[in-house]
Amino acid sequence: MALRIGDEAPNFQAQTTEGPIDFHKWIGDKWAILFSHPKDFTPVCTTELGTMAKLKSEFDKRNTRIIGLSADPVEDHKKWARDIEETQGAAINYPMIGDPDLKVAKLYDMLPATESSEGKRTAANNATVRTVFVIGPDKKIKLMLFYPMTTGRNFDELLRVHLEAQGRHPGELEAGPGRHHRRLGERRGREKAVPGGLESAQALPADCPSAQAVRYML
């Protein structure tokens, strides 16, 4: 089933490292980020999971729950979590979905519905299980990102686009680990996107004189 922004996020029941969940009930009245991985112990995914653990407090501030998925059993995830803590200096502080039968991967169109889970699965034939879904409290998909295995996910960018998906004020200051205080959407010396209902004077304060307003309509 092809998924698009605005579609209802498919519900599912699954085993996780924190016990069984019903996905929609687990989201509750919060936002959610589901991000997936093709195989446990892959090096790029190991660093990404550690990064998300370090950023969890940032998502907590945004009323957002995060959940990972990998196409391996939960017991393997628990072993991987120990490796992540040792190598990345951060313990996994969110649930990881076990998806060895590829049920969730197929439900979210990461793999073809006809894909078989039989036999030995590798990171190569699970390569497309590298996605990010931002889901609202209404259980609708607000954003989808698909990454090749060789490209690490930019979690500062994910924080930015997630905040904008929530409809937060585009002039709001963002700060966090390893980031300067920057106005959302600003690229120094370049343009800054401004929603139609906001005056340029509001969106371009005195401390951002080099930006130019480029208006878009919501």
FIKOLZA-1660 file (N, C-alpha, C; in steps of 0.1 Angstrom, whole numbers, plus 5000, padded with zeros to 4 digits):
% residues 218
   i   px   py   pz ch aa at
   1 5009 4988 5000  A  M  N
   1 5000 5000 5000  A  M CA
   1 5009 5012 5000  A  M  C
   2 5007 5021 4990  A  A  N
   2 5015 5033 4989  A  A CA
   2 5010 5043 5000  A  A  C
   3 5019 5049 5007  A  L  N
   3 5015 5059 5017  A  L CA
   3 5019 5073 5012  A  L  C
   4 5011 5083 5016  A  R  N
   4 5013 5097 5013  A  R CA
   4 5012 5105 5026  A  R  C
   5 5018 5117 5025  A  I  N
   5 5015 5127 5036  A  I CA
   5 5000 5130 5037  A  I  C
   6 4995 5130 5049  A  G  N
   6 4981 5132 5051  A  G CA
   6 4973 5119 5053  A  G  C
   7 4979 5107 5049  A  D  N
   7 4972 5095 5051  A  D CA
   7 4973 5091 5066  A  D  C
   8 4963 5083 5070  A  E  N
   8 4964 5078 5084  A  E CA
   8 4976 5068 5085  A  E  C
   9 4984 5069 5095  A  A  N
   9 4995 5060 5097  A  A CA
   9 4989 5046 5100  A  A  C
  10 4993 5036 5093  A  P  N
  10 4987 5023 5096  A  P CA
  10 4990 5018 5110  A  P  C
  11 4980 5013 5116  A  N  N
  11 4981 5008 5130  A  N CA
  11 4987 4993 5130  A  N  C
  12 4993 4989 5140  A  F  N
  12 4999 4976 5141  A  F CA
  12 5001 4972 5156  A  F  C
  13 5002 4960 5158  A  Q  N
  13 5006 4955 5171  A  Q CA
  13 5020 4948 5169  A  Q  C
  14 5029 4950 5179  A  A  N
  14 5043 4945 5177  A  A CA
  14 5049 4943 5190  A  A  C
  15 5060 4935 5190  A  Q  N
  15 5068 4933 5202  A  Q CA
  15 5079 4943 5201  A  Q  C
  16 5083 4950 5212  A  T  N
  16 5094 4959 5213  A  T CA
  16 5103 4956 5225  A  T  C
  17 5114 4963 5225  A  T  N
  17 5123 4961 5237  A  T CA
  17 5117 4965 5250  A  T  C
  18 5106 4972 5249  A  E  N
  18 5099 4976 5262  A  E CA
  18 5085 4970 5263  A  E  C
  19 5083 4958 5256  A  G  N
  19 5071 4951 5257  A  G CA
  19 5062 4953 5245  A  G  C
  20 5051 4946 5244  A  P  N
  20 5041 4947 5233  A  P CA
  20 5034 4960 5233  A  P  C
  21 5032 4965 5220  A  I  N
  21 5025 4978 5219  A  I CA
  21 5014 4976 5208  A  I  C
  22 5003 4984 5210  A  D  N
  22 4994 4988 5199  A  D CA
  22 4999 5002 5194  A  D  C
  23 5003 5004 5182  A  F  N
  23 5010 5016 5178  A  F CA
  23 5002 5028 5181  A  F  C
  24 4989 5029 5176  A  H  N
  24 4981 5041 5178  A  H CA
  24 4979 5044 5193  A  H  C
  25 4976 5033 5201  A  K  N
  25 4975 5035 5216  A  K CA
  25 4988 5040 5222  A  K  C
  26 4999 5035 5217  A  W  N
  26 5012 5039 5222  A  W CA
  26 5014 5054 5219  A  W  C
  27 5010 5059 5207  A  I  N
  27 5012 5073 5204  A  I CA
  27 5003 5082 5213  A  I  C
  28 4991 5077 5216  A  G  N
  28 4981 5085 5224  A  G CA
  28 4979 5099 5219  A  G  C
  29 4980 5109 5227  A  D  N
  29 4977 5123 5223  A  D CA
  29 4990 5130 5219  A  D  C
  30 5001 5123 5217  A  K  N
  30 5014 5129 5214  A  K CA
  30 5017 5128 5199  A  K  C
  31 5028 5134 5195  A  W  N
  31 5034 5132 5182  A  W CA
  31 5043 5120 5183  A  W  C
  32 5047 5114 5172  A  A  N
  32 5055 5103 5172  A  A CA
  32 5065 5103 5160  A  A  C
  33 5077 5098 5162  A  I  N
  33 5087 5096 5151  A  I CA
  33 5090 5081 5151  A  I  C
  34 5087 5075 5140  A  L  N
  34 5091 5061 5137  A  L CA
  34 5103 5061 5127  A  L  C
  35 5114 5056 5131  A  F  N
  35 5126 5055 5122  A  F CA
  35 5131 5041 5122  A  F  C
  36 5134 5037 5110  A  S  N
  36 5137 5023 5107  A  S CA
  36 5151 5020 5103  A  S  C
  37 5155 5007 5104  A  H  N
  37 5169 5003 5101  A  H CA
  37 5168 4989 5095  A  H  C
  38 5177 4986 5085  A  P  N
  38 5176 4974 5078  A  P CA
  38 5181 4961 5085  A  P  C
  39 5190 4964 5095  A  K  N
  39 5196 4952 5102  A  K CA
  39 5203 4957 5114  A  K  C
  40 5203 4949 5125  A  D  N
  40 5210 4952 5137  A  D CA
  40 5225 4952 5135  A  D  C
  41 5232 4960 5142  A  F  N
  41 5247 4961 5143  A  F CA
  41 5253 4967 5130  A  F  C
  42 5245 4973 5121  A  T  N
  42 5251 4980 5110  A  T CA
  42 5257 4993 5115  A  T  C
  43 5268 4997 5110  A  P  N
  43 5276 5008 5116  A  P CA
  43 5269 5022 5116  A  P  C
  44 5263 5025 5104  A  V  N
  44 5257 5038 5104  A  V CA
  44 5244 5039 5113  A  V  C
  45 5237 5028 5113  A  C  N
  45 5225 5028 5122  A  C CA
  45 5229 5028 5136  A  C  C
  46 5240 5022 5140  A  T  N
  46 5244 5022 5154  A  T CA
  46 5247 5036 5158  A  T  C
  47 5253 5045 5150  A  T  N
  47 5255 5059 5154  A  T CA
  47 5242 5066 5154  A  T  C
  48 5233 5063 5145  A  E  N
  48 5220 5070 5145  A  E CA
  48 5212 5067 5157  A  E  C
  49 5212 5055 5162  A  L  N
  49 5204 5051 5174  A  L CA
  49 5210 5058 5186  A  L  C
  50 5223 5059 5187  A  G  N
  50 5229 5066 5198  A  G CA
  50 5226 5081 5198  A  G  C
  51 5226 5087 5186  A  T  N
  51 5223 5101 5184  A  T CA
  51 5209 5104 5189  A  T  C
  52 5199 5095 5185  A  M  N
  52 5185 5097 5189  A  M CA
  52 5184 5096 5204  A  M  C
  53 5192 5087 5211  A  A  N
  53 5191 5086 5225  A  A CA
  53 5196 5099 5232  A  A  C
  54 5206 5105 5226  A  K  N
  54 5211 5117 5232  A  K CA
  54 5201 5129 5229  A  K  C
  55 5193 5128 5219  A  L  N
  55 5184 5139 5215  A  L CA
  55 5170 5137 5221  A  L  C
  56 5168 5126 5228  A  K  N
  56 5154 5123 5233  A  K CA
  56 5148 5134 5241  A  K  C
  57 5156 5141 5249  A  S  N
  57 5150 5151 5257  A  S CA
  57 5145 5163 5248  A  S  C
  58 5151 5165 5237  A  E  N
  58 5147 5175 5227  A  E CA
  58 5133 5172 5222  A  E  C
  59 5131 5159 5219  A  F  N
  59 5118 5155 5214  A  F CA
  59 5107 5154 5225  A  F  C
  60 5112 5151 5238  A  D  N
  60 5103 5152 5249  A  D CA
  60 5097 5166 5250  A  D  C
  61 5105 5176 5248  A  K  N
  61 5101 5190 5249  A  K CA
  61 5090 5193 5239  A  K  C
  62 5090 5186 5228  A  R  N
  62 5081 5188 5217  A  R CA
  62 5069 5179 5217  A  R  C
  63 5067 5173 5229  A  N  N
  63 5055 5164 5231  A  N CA
  63 5056 5152 5221  A  N  C
  64 5067 5147 5219  A  T  N
  64 5070 5137 5208  A  T CA
  64 5076 5124 5214  A  T  C
  65 5070 5113 5210  A  R  N
  65 5076 5100 5214  A  R CA
  65 5084 5095 5202  A  R  C
  66 5095 5088 5205  A  I  N
  66 5103 5082 5194  A  I CA
  66 5104 5067 5195  A  I  C
  67 5104 5060 5184  A  I  N
  67 5104 5046 5184  A  I CA
  67 5112 5041 5172  A  I  C
  68 5121 5032 5174  A  G  N
  68 5129 5026 5163  A  G CA
  68 5123 5013 5159  A  G  C
  69 5128 5009 5147  A  L  N
  69 5124 4996 5141  A  L CA
  69 5136 4990 5134  A  L  C
  70 5139 4977 5136  A  S  N
  70 5149 4970 5128  A  S CA
  70 5143 4957 5124  A  S  C
  71 5147 4952 5112  A  A  N
  71 5142 4939 5107  A  A CA
  71 5149 4927 5113  A  A  C
  72 5149 4927 5127  A  D  N
  72 5155 4916 5134  A  D CA
  72 5147 4914 5147  A  D  C
  73 5148 4903 5154  A  P  N
  73 5140 4900 5166  A  P CA
  73 5144 4910 5177  A  P  C
  74 5135 4911 5187  A  V  N
  74 5137 4920 5198  A  V CA
  74 5149 4915 5206  A  V  C
  75 5151 4902 5208  A  E  N
  75 5163 4897 5215  A  E CA
  75 5176 4902 5209  A  E  C
  76 5177 4903 5196  A  D  N
  76 5189 4908 5189  A  D CA
  76 5190 4923 5192  A  D  C
  77 5179 4930 5193  A  H  N
  77 5179 4945 5196  A  H CA
  77 5185 4947 5209  A  H  C
  78 5182 4939 5219  A  K  N
  78 5187 4940 5232  A  K CA
  78 5202 4939 5233  A  K  C
  79 5207 4930 5225  A  K  N
  79 5222 4928 5224  A  K CA
  79 5228 4940 5217  A  K  C
  80 5221 4945 5207  A  W  N
  80 5226 4957 5199  A  W CA
  80 5226 4969 5208  A  W  C
  81 5216 4970 5217  A  A  N
  81 5215 4982 5226  A  A CA
  81 5227 4982 5235  A  A  C
  82 5232 4971 5240  A  R  N
  82 5244 4971 5248  A  R CA
  82 5256 4976 5240  A  R  C
  83 5257 4972 5227  A  D  N
  83 5268 4976 5219  A  D CA
  83 5267 4991 5216  A  D  C
  84 5255 4996 5214  A  I  N
  84 5253 5011 5212  A  I CA
  84 5257 5019 5224  A  I  C
  85 5253 5014 5236  A  E  N
  85 5257 5021 5248  A  E CA
  85 5272 5022 5249  A  E  C
  86 5279 5010 5246  A  E  N
  86 5293 5009 5248  A  E CA
  86 5301 5018 5237  A  E  C
  87 5296 5018 5225  A  T  N
  87 5303 5025 5214  A  T CA
  87 5299 5040 5213  A  T  C
  88 5287 5043 5216  A  Q  N
  88 5281 5056 5214  A  Q CA
  88 5280 5065 5227  A  Q  C
  89 5282 5058 5238  A  G  N
  89 5281 5065 5251  A  G CA
  89 5267 5070 5254  A  G  C
  90 5257 5063 5249  A  A  N
  90 5243 5066 5252  A  A CA
  90 5235 5053 5253  A  A  C
  91 5227 5052 5263  A  A  N
  91 5218 5040 5264  A  A CA
  91 5205 5043 5257  A  A  C
  92 5200 5032 5250  A  I  N
  92 5188 5034 5243  A  I CA
  92 5176 5036 5253  A  I  C
  93 5170 5048 5251  A  N  N
  93 5159 5052 5261  A  N CA
  93 5146 5053 5254  A  N  C
  94 5143 5045 5244  A  Y  N
  94 5131 5045 5237  A  Y CA
  94 5129 5030 5232  A  Y  C
  95 5117 5026 5228  A  P  N
  95 5115 5013 5224  A  P CA
  95 5120 5010 5210  A  P  C
  96 5124 4998 5207  A  M  N
  96 5128 4993 5194  A  M CA
  96 5119 4982 5190  A  M  C
  97 5112 4983 5179  A  I  N
  97 5103 4973 5174  A  I CA
  97 5111 4962 5167  A  I  C
  98 5107 4949 5171  A  G  N
  98 5113 4938 5164  A  G CA
  98 5104 4934 5152  A  G  C
  99 5110 4934 5140  A  D  N
  99 5102 4931 5128  A  D CA
  99 5108 4921 5119  A  D  C
 100 5111 4909 5125  A  P  N
 100 5118 4898 5116  A  P CA
 100 5109 4893 5105  A  P  C
 101 5096 4894 5107  A  D  N
 101 5086 4889 5097  A  D CA
 101 5083 4900 5086  A  D  C
 102 5089 4912 5088  A  L  N
 102 5088 4923 5079  A  L CA
 102 5074 4929 5078  A  L  C
 103 5065 4926 5088  A  K  N
 103 5051 4930 5088  A  K CA
 103 5050 4945 5087  A  K  C
 104 5057 4952 5096  A  V  N
 104 5056 4966 5097  A  V CA
 104 5063 4973 5085  A  V  C
 105 5075 4967 5081  A  A  N
 105 5082 4973 5070  A  A CA
 105 5073 4973 5057  A  A  C
 106 5066 4962 5055  A  K  N
 106 5057 4961 5044  A  K CA
 106 5044 4970 5045  A  K  C
 107 5039 4971 5058  A  L  N
 107 5028 4979 5060  A  L CA
 107 5031 4994 5057  A  L  C
 108 5043 4998 5060  A  Y  N
 108 5047 5012 5058  A  Y CA
 108 5054 5014 5044  A  Y  C
 109 5053 5004 5035  A  D  N
 109 5057 5005 5022  A  D CA
 109 5073 5007 5021  A  D  C
 110 5080 5001 5031  A  M  N
 110 5094 5002 5030  A  M CA
 110 5099 4990 5021  A  M  C
 111 5091 4980 5020  A  L  N
 111 5094 4968 5012  A  L CA
 111 5082 4964 5005  A  L  C
 112 5083 4957 4993  A  P  N
 112 5071 4953 4986  A  P CA
 112 5063 4943 4994  A  P  C
 113 5050 4943 4992  A  A  N
 113 5041 4935 5000  A  A CA
 113 5044 4920 4997  A  A  C
 114 5050 4917 4985  A  T  N
 114 5053 4903 4982  A  T CA
 114 5067 4898 4987  A  T  C
 115 5074 4907 4994  A  E  N
 115 5088 4903 4999  A  E CA
 115 5086 4892 5009  A  E  C
 116 5095 4882 5008  A  S  N
 116 5095 4871 5017  A  S CA
 116 5104 4873 5029  A  S  C
 117 5100 4869 5041  A  S  N
 117 5109 4870 5052  A  S CA
 117 5116 4857 5055  A  S  C
 118 5114 4847 5046  A  E  N
 118 5121 4834 5047  A  E CA
 118 5135 4835 5043  A  E  C
 119 5144 4826 5049  A  G  N
 119 5158 4826 5046  A  G CA
 119 5165 4837 5053  A  G  C
 120 5178 4838 5049  A  K  N
 120 5187 4848 5056  A  K CA
 120 5185 4862 5050  A  K  C
 121 5181 4871 5058  A  R  N
 121 5179 4885 5053  A  R CA
 121 5192 4893 5057  A  R  C
 122 5196 4901 5048  A  T  N
 122 5208 4909 5050  A  T CA
 122 5205 4924 5049  A  T  C
 123 5214 4932 5053  A  A  N
 123 5212 4947 5052  A  A CA
 123 5210 4951 5038  A  A  C
 124 5216 4943 5028  A  A  N
 124 5215 4947 5014  A  A CA
 124 5201 4945 5009  A  A  C
 125 5195 4933 5012  A  N  N
 125 5181 4931 5007  A  N CA
 125 5171 4937 5016  A  N  C
 126 5175 4943 5027  A  N  N
 126 5166 4952 5035  A  N CA
 126 5169 4967 5033  A  N  C
 127 5177 4970 5023  A  A  N
 127 5182 4983 5022  A  A CA
 127 5172 4995 5022  A  A  C
 128 5160 4992 5018  A  T  N
 128 5150 5003 5018  A  T CA
 128 5143 5005 5031  A  T  C
 129 5147 4997 5041  A  V  N
 129 5141 4998 5054  A  V CA
 129 5150 5009 5062  A  V  C
 130 5150 5021 5056  A  R  N
 130 5158 5032 5062  A  R CA
 130 5149 5045 5060  A  R  C
 131 5139 5046 5069  A  T  N
 131 5129 5056 5067  A  T CA
 131 5127 5064 5080  A  T  C
 132 5121 5075 5079  A  V  N
 132 5116 5083 5090  A  V CA
 132 5101 5087 5087  A  V  C
 133 5092 5085 5097  A  F  N
 133 5079 5089 5096  A  F CA
 133 5076 5098 5108  A  F  C
 134 5071 5110 5105  A  V  N
 134 5066 5119 5116  A  V CA
 134 5051 5118 5116  A  V  C
 135 5045 5115 5127  A  I  N
 135 5030 5112 5128  A  I CA
 135 5024 5121 5139  A  I  C
 136 5013 5127 5135  A  G  N
 136 5007 5136 5145  A  G CA
 136 4998 5129 5155  A  G  C
 137 4993 5137 5165  A  P  N
 137 4983 5131 5174  A  P CA
 137 4971 5126 5168  A  P  C
 138 4967 5131 5156  A  D  N
 138 4956 5127 5149  A  D CA
 138 4959 5114 5141  A  D  C
 139 4971 5108 5143  A  K  N
 139 4975 5096 5136  A  K CA
 139 4977 5098 5121  A  K  C
 140 4978 5110 5116  A  K  N
 140 4981 5112 5102  A  K CA
 140 4996 5114 5100  A  K  C
 141 5001 5110 5088  A  I  N
 141 5015 5111 5085  A  I CA
 141 5017 5126 5081  A  I  C
 142 5027 5132 5087  A  K  N
 142 5030 5146 5085  A  K CA
 142 5042 5147 5076  A  K  C
 143 5051 5137 5077  A  L  N
 143 5064 5138 5069  A  L CA
 143 5069 5124 5067  A  L  C
 144 5076 5122 5056  A  M  N
 144 5082 5109 5053  A  M CA
 144 5096 5112 5047  A  M  C
 145 5106 5105 5052  A  L  N
 145 5120 5106 5046  A  L CA
 145 5125 5092 5044  A  L  C
 146 5132 5090 5032  A  F  N
 146 5138 5077 5029  A  F CA
 146 5152 5079 5026  A  F  C
 147 5161 5071 5032  A  Y  N
 147 5175 5073 5031  A  Y CA
 147 5182 5061 5025  A  Y  C
 148 5192 5062 5016  A  P  N
 148 5200 5051 5013  A  P CA
 148 5209 5047 5024  A  P  C
 149 5214 5035 5024  A  M  N
 149 5222 5030 5035  A  M CA
 149 5235 5037 5037  A  M  C
 150 5240 5043 5027  A  T  N
 150 5253 5050 5028  A  T CA
 150 5252 5064 5033  A  T  C
 151 5240 5069 5035  A  T  N
 151 5238 5083 5039  A  T CA
 151 5233 5083 5053  A  T  C
 152 5240 5089 5062  A  G  N
 152 5236 5090 5076  A  G CA
 152 5225 5101 5077  A  G  C
 153 5215 5098 5086  A  R  N
 153 5204 5108 5088  A  R CA
 153 5209 5120 5096  A  R  C
 154 5205 5132 5092  A  N  N
 154 5208 5144 5098  A  N CA
 154 5197 5147 5108  A  N  C
 155 5200 5145 5121  A  F  N
 155 5190 5147 5131  A  F CA
 155 5188 5161 5135  A  F  C
 156 5197 5170 5133  A  D  N
 156 5194 5184 5135  A  D CA
 156 5183 5188 5125  A  D  C
 157 5185 5183 5112  A  E  N
 157 5175 5186 5102  A  E CA
 157 5161 5180 5106  A  E  C
 158 5161 5168 5112  A  L  N
 158 5149 5162 5116  A  L CA
 158 5142 5170 5127  A  L  C
 159 5150 5175 5136  A  L  N
 159 5144 5184 5146  A  L CA
 159 5137 5196 5140  A  L  C
 160 5144 5202 5130  A  R  N
 160 5139 5214 5123  A  R CA
 160 5126 5211 5116  A  R  C
 161 5126 5200 5107  A  V  N
 161 5114 5197 5099  A  V CA
 161 5102 5192 5108  A  V  C
 162 5106 5186 5119  A  H  N
 162 5095 5181 5128  A  H CA
 162 5089 5193 5135  A  H  C
 163 5097 5203 5139  A  L  N
 163 5091 5215 5146  A  L CA
 163 5082 5222 5136  A  L  C
 164 5086 5223 5123  A  E  N
 164 5077 5230 5113  A  E CA
 164 5065 5222 5110  A  E  C
 165 5066 5208 5111  A  A  N
 165 5054 5200 5109  A  A CA
 165 5044 5202 5120  A  A  C
 166 5049 5206 5132  A  Q  N
 166 5040 5209 5143  A  Q CA
 166 5033 5222 5142  A  Q  C
 167 5038 5230 5132  A  G  N
 167 5032 5243 5130  A  G CA
 167 5037 5254 5140  A  G  C
 168 5049 5251 5145  A  R  N
 168 5055 5261 5154  A  R CA
 168 5059 5273 5147  A  R  C
 169 5059 5285 5155  A  H  N
 169 5062 5298 5149  A  H CA
 169 5076 5298 5142  A  H  C
 170 5077 5302 5130  A  P  N
 170 5089 5301 5122  A  P CA
 170 5100 5310 5127  A  P  C
 171 5097 5320 5135  A  G  N
 171 5107 5329 5141  A  G CA
 171 5112 5324 5154  A  G  C
 172 5108 5312 5159  A  E  N
 172 5112 5307 5172  A  E CA
 172 5126 5303 5172  A  E  C
 173 5133 5306 5183  A  L  N
 173 5147 5302 5184  A  L CA
 173 5149 5288 5187  A  L  C
 174 5158 5281 5181  A  E  N
 174 5161 5267 5184  A  E CA
 174 5175 5266 5189  A  E  C
 175 5177 5259 5200  A  A  N
 175 5190 5256 5205  A  A CA
 175 5191 5242 5209  A  A  C
 176 5203 5236 5209  A  G  N
 176 5204 5222 5213  A  G CA
 176 5219 5218 5212  A  G  C
 177 5222 5205 5216  A  P  N
 177 5235 5201 5216  A  P CA
 177 5242 5203 5203  A  P  C
 178 5253 5210 5203  A  G  N
 178 5261 5212 5191  A  G CA
 178 5255 5221 5181  A  G  C
 179 5245 5229 5185  A  R  N
 179 5238 5238 5175  A  R CA
 179 5240 5252 5180  A  R  C
 180 5241 5262 5171  A  H  N
 180 5240 5276 5175  A  H CA
 180 5226 5280 5175  A  H  C
 181 5223 5291 5183  A  H  N
 181 5209 5296 5182  A  H CA
 181 5207 5302 5168  A  H  C
 182 5197 5296 5161  A  R  N
 182 5194 5300 5148  A  R CA
 182 5179 5301 5146  A  R  C
 183 5175 5311 5138  A  R  N
 183 5161 5312 5135  A  R CA
 183 5156 5301 5126  A  R  C
 184 5145 5295 5129  A  L  N
 184 5141 5284 5120  A  L CA
 184 5139 5288 5106  A  L  C
 185 5145 5280 5097  A  G  N
 185 5144 5283 5083  A  G CA
 185 5154 5292 5077  A  G  C
 186 5162 5298 5086  A  E  N
 186 5172 5308 5082  A  E CA
 186 5184 5301 5076  A  E  C
 187 5189 5306 5065  A  R  N
 187 5203 5302 5060  A  R CA
 187 5210 5315 5059  A  R  C
 188 5221 5317 5066  A  R  N
 188 5228 5330 5067  A  R CA
 188 5231 5335 5053  A  R  C
 189 5227 5347 5051  A  G  N
 189 5230 5353 5038  A  G CA
 189 5221 5349 5027  A  G  C
 190 5211 5340 5030  A  R  N
 190 5202 5335 5020  A  R CA
 190 5188 5339 5023  A  R  C
 191 5178 5330 5019  A  E  N
 191 5164 5334 5021  A  E CA
 191 5159 5327 5034  A  E  C
 192 5148 5332 5039  A  K  N
 192 5140 5326 5050  A  K CA
 192 5126 5325 5046  A  K  C
 193 5121 5313 5046  A  A  N
 193 5107 5310 5042  A  A CA
 193 5097 5316 5053  A  A  C
 194 5087 5323 5049  A  V  N
 194 5078 5330 5058  A  V CA
 194 5064 5326 5054  A  V  C
 195 5056 5320 5064  A  P  N
 195 5042 5317 5061  A  P CA
 195 5034 5329 5057  A  P  C
 196 5024 5327 5049  A  G  N
 196 5016 5338 5044  A  G CA
 196 5010 5347 5054  A  G  C
 197 5007 5342 5066  A  G  N
 197 5000 5350 5076  A  G CA
 197 5010 5358 5085  A  G  C
 198 5023 5358 5083  A  L  N
 198 5033 5364 5091  A  L CA
 198 5039 5375 5084  A  L  C
 199 5040 5387 5091  A  E  N
 199 5047 5398 5084  A  E CA
 199 5062 5396 5084  A  E  C
 200 5068 5401 5074  A  S  N
 200 5083 5400 5072  A  S CA
 200 5090 5406 5084  A  S  C
 201 5085 5417 5090  A  A  N
 201 5092 5423 5101  A  A CA
 201 5092 5414 5113  A  A  C
 202 5082 5406 5115  A  Q  N
 202 5082 5396 5126  A  Q CA
 202 5092 5385 5123  A  Q  C
 203 5092 5380 5111  A  A  N
 203 5100 5369 5108  A  A CA
 203 5115 5372 5106  A  A  C
 204 5118 5384 5104  A  L  N
 204 5132 5388 5101  A  L CA
 204 5136 5399 5112  A  L  C
 205 5139 5394 5124  A  P  N
 205 5143 5404 5134  A  P CA
 205 5157 5410 5132  A  P  C
 206 5160 5419 5140  A  A  N
 206 5173 5427 5138  A  A CA
 206 5185 5419 5138  A  A  C
 207 5185 5407 5146  A  D  N
 207 5197 5399 5146  A  D CA
 207 5199 5390 5134  A  D  C
 208 5190 5391 5125  A  C  N
 208 5191 5383 5112  A  C CA
 208 5190 5392 5100  A  C  C
 209 5199 5402 5099  A  P  N
 209 5197 5412 5089  A  P CA
 209 5201 5407 5075  A  P  C
 210 5208 5396 5074  A  S  N
 210 5213 5391 5061  A  S CA
 210 5202 5382 5054  A  S  C
 211 5192 5378 5061  A  A  N
 211 5182 5370 5055  A  A CA
 211 5172 5378 5047  A  A  C
 212 5166 5372 5037  A  Q  N
 212 5155 5378 5029  A  Q CA
 212 5143 5370 5030  A  Q  C
 213 5131 5376 5031  A  A  N
 213 5119 5369 5033  A  A CA
 213 5114 5363 5019  A  A  C
 214 5111 5351 5019  A  V  N
 214 5105 5345 5007  A  V CA
 214 5092 5339 5012  A  V  C
 215 5080 5345 5007  A  R  N
 215 5067 5341 5013  A  R CA
 215 5062 5329 5006  A  R  C
 216 5056 5320 5015  A  Y  N
 216 5049 5309 5009  A  Y CA
 216 5035 5308 5016  A  Y  C
 217 5026 5302 5010  A  M  N
 217 5012 5301 5016  A  M CA
 217 5010 5288 5023  A  M  C
 218 5004 5288 5035  A  L  N
 218 5001 5276 5042  A  L CA
 218 4989 5269 5036  A  L  C
% end
